[in-house]
Amino acid sequence: MKIATWNLGRPRKGADKINAIVATLSERDADILVLTETINSIDLGPQYTCFYTSKPIETYFRMDERRVAIYSKYDYYEEIATHRPDTSLCVHLDTPLGPIAVYGTCMGATDSTTETFSSDLEKRLQDFETIGKTNQLLICGDLNRSLPDNADLTEKRRRALTRSFAKNHLQNLTAGIPESVDQVVLSKSVENNCKVRTEKWNVSKTLSDHLGVLVSLIEFE
């Protein structure tokens, strides 16, 4: 099973780079793909079912922009409510590794004009705990900071994320990729049964100012 995530940096519909983005994503051929800072018109083909967050509440976003999109090749059971449906969404999927709740998110210090990053983070951590209590959980998207190496993430927030992952029995599969704020975090009950391989693309930052990351899970025989 292949899982990928990429922040597209708010592309514009009809821009020349859209075709290059679609070609790049098609080459990765992920089974589950989470795009952040995206638009609602990126078509990756009929093999995918696509789910979007609601229209962003901030007025500077265009009508076609969405903070998160989840593309899946798998059947889904249901959508699960999140604390902010314009910046996070969760879909319960039927995967070859069992049912998994996929939580796509785009964190940021300017997520709301009324919430600070810390308070918004706290509510997302509550999402992780609530959803993770009854589901195997996959968290994908832009965590807004590179956990291993970015000093902009305060130690308090870094500890909060680390504690949440440990408390909810989650493993950050992309923690070893330097300078990547886009992360793939998975329930250990799934990860422990698989060999994990990671890769990155857009290293030159020509299509977006973010790296794309992909995790391949190969189930042990």
N, C-alpha and C positions, 0 to 999 in steps of 0.2 A: 504494500500500500504506500502510495506517494502523497505527501502532504506539503503544500507550498504556501508561502505568504509573501506579499510584496506591497509596499506603499508606492502608488503610482504618481504621487505628487500633484494631484488635481489636474489631470490632462483635460484638454478641450476636445469636444466632439468634432470630428472631421480633421483634426490635426494630423500631419504626416506621420508623427510618431505613433499614432494609435495602431496603424498596421504593423509597425515594428514590434509594439508591445504584444499584440495578439500573436504574431509569429513566434516571439520569444516564449510566451506562455504555452503555445501549442507544442513547442519542442520539449518542454518539461513534462507535459502530459500528466499533470497531477490528478489524482483521484479526488482529493479534497483541496480546494484552493481558496484562500482568503485574501482578497484585495482590499486595501485601505486607501483613503483619499482618492476615490475612483469616481466613475460616472456610470449611469444606469443603462448605457447603450453599448458596452463592450460585449460582443457576441463571440463566444468560444465554441459554439457548435451545439447540435442537438443532443450530444452525449451528456451535457450538463443540465442540471436543474439549478437555478440561481435564486438566491434570497438576498434582500437588501435591507439595510437599516432604513428608518423613516427619513424624510427630508431633514437636513440639519437645521437646528433652531437659530443658529447665528445668521444674521442677515447678509453677510458678505459671501455666502456660498451661492452658486448658481443653482437654478432649478433642477438641472440634471445631475448635480453632484450628490454622492452618497459617501458617508464616512467608511462604511464597511459593506462588502459583498461576499457571500459564500457561494462558491460553485461546487457542486457535488455530482459525482457519477453514480452515487448510491441512492437507494430508496430512503425516504425519510418517514418518521413516525409523526412528528409534531414540531412546532416551533415552541420554544420555552421563553417566557417573559424575562426581560432584563431590566435593570433599574433605569437605564436611559436608552430607549429604543432608537435614538438617532445616532448613538456612538457605539452600541454593542448589540449583537443579536446572537441567538443560540438556536441551533437546529439539531434535533435528535435523529441521527442517521443509523441505518442498518449496514454495517461494514463487514468485510470478511473477518475482522478481528473482534466482532461482536458489536452490540449497540454502543454508540459513542455520542455524547452531547458535544457538539462543536460550537465553541464560544468564540465568535469573531469580534475583535475589539480594536478601537483606535483611541489610545489614551493621549492626553495632552494637557498642558497647563492652561490652555485657553478653551477647554471643552465647554465652558459655560460662563456667562457673564456674572453668574451668581454663586458658582461653586469654585473653590480653589482646587488645585490639583490634588492636594492631600485628602480633602473630603470626598472628592469624586473617586479617588483610588480606594478609599475605605468602602464605598458602596460597591465597587467592582469586586473587591475582595469578599464582600458578603455574597455577591452573585456566585463567586467560585465555590464558596462553602455550601450555599443552599443547593446549587445544582449538583455539586460533587457528592453530596450526601447520598443521592439515590442513582447516580449515573457515573459511568466512566466518562472522563472529561478530557477534551482537547481544547486548549486555549491557543488561538492563533491571531497574530496581528501585530500592530505597532504599539509596543509598550512605552514608546516615546523616549526611552533611554536604553543604551547598551549596558546591560547589567554588569558584565565583568569589568568594563574599562572606562565608563563615562562618569567623570567626576560631577557632572551636572545633576545627577541623581543623588539627592542627599542620602546620607547614611541611614537616616530614619526610614525613608521610603524604600531604600534597598532592603533593609531588614524586614520591612512589612511584607514586601513581595516574597522574600525568601522564606519567612515564617509561614506565609499563606501556602506556598507550594509544599512545604514540609507537612503542614497540618493536614492538607488535603491529599497527601500522598501523590504529589505531582513531580515530574522530572522535566527540567528545561533541556530539551534535546539540542537546542542551538546555542547554548551558553558559551560554547567554545569558539564561536565565530566572532572574531574581533570587529568592532565598529558597526555591528548590526543592531538596530533597534527593533527589528522585526523578528519575532520569536515564535517558536513552536514548543508548547508545554503540554505534556501528556500524562495521564494517569499511569502510575508505576505498574499497576496490574496489567496494563497492555504492553508497556515498554519492556517489562521484564521477560516477556515471551518472544522478543524479537531482537534481531541484529539491527543496529541503527547506523545509517550512513547519511551524511549531510553534504550539501553542495551549495554554492552561491553563484549568482550571476549579476550582470550589470555592474561589474567591479569598476568600470570606468565612469559610472554615473551618467551615462549619455541619455538614457531613456527616462530616468528618474533620479532624484538625489538620494535614493535608498538602494541598498543591496536587496536583491531577491534571494530567498533561502528556500531550500527544499530538503525534506527529510524522507528517506526511504526506509520503510519498516519491512524487514524480511523475517517472517515467522520461523522460529526454530522447528526443525522436523522432530 
